[in-house]
Amino acid sequence: MAVERKNFRRFTYAEYVSYLKPFITKVKFSQIHVHGTWKPTIADYRRASDKVEIIQAMWRFHAVTQNWGDIAQHATIDPDGYIWEGRSLLEAPASAVGYNDSDNDRTHPFMFEMIGNFDVGAEKLEGAQLATAVKLTSHIAKEWKLPESQIKFHREMNPAKTCPGSSVNKASFLELVRDWRDIDMSPTDANKIISTWLSPAWFAASTKAEREEIHRLANELRKASGQL
Ligand SMILES: [Zn+2]
């Protein structure tokens, strides 16, 4: 086994959604497994001058120390809300014993980690990191047609763990996933609204204030469709 692994690419949420597209026909995600790293912590991540080293250290621990063949997870969400690539999406994850479905039939759970110690009294899952976790969960559930019952926290599969962290409430997380799905919009639809309706209105606007309002609305559509 090679001890040095490659680079890990870092994606924005919108870039990751495009990256996932060809995999919709190549792999069947049966569940979504939600984890928090506990270690590295958010503070560890903030301290690292080269962030990729945090991902590489996880890879080294999983692949070499634990002998799991590769980094355990398919994706890692950092405290700034970026998504780092993990093991191949075509491979089963090393998520929880008995739940990995690792029989190589291209059907297995999608597993992601959120960097941080989210136990009560430690760090908080919030802001851009929480937003990406919610949007990613919602997106995978939608594209792979998974009911809410197939979204699993690690602690549900291994009661000895608090993972993704005792401060992360499952019901609240699912509520965000549900609410986000309601306002989720495809970039194609958003751009259609912008080019067909908002652009002509912008050029027809008679005041600067009107143009600014139209510009703001266009950006709201870009946000809702994951482009900003
Ligand atoms: Zn876990």
Boltz pocket constraint, residues with backbone or C-beta under 6 A from the ligand:
constraints:
  - pocket:
      binder: B
      contacts: [[A, 34], [A, 35], [A, 36], [A, 95], [A, 154], [A, 161], [A, 163], [A, 164]]
      max_distance: 6.0
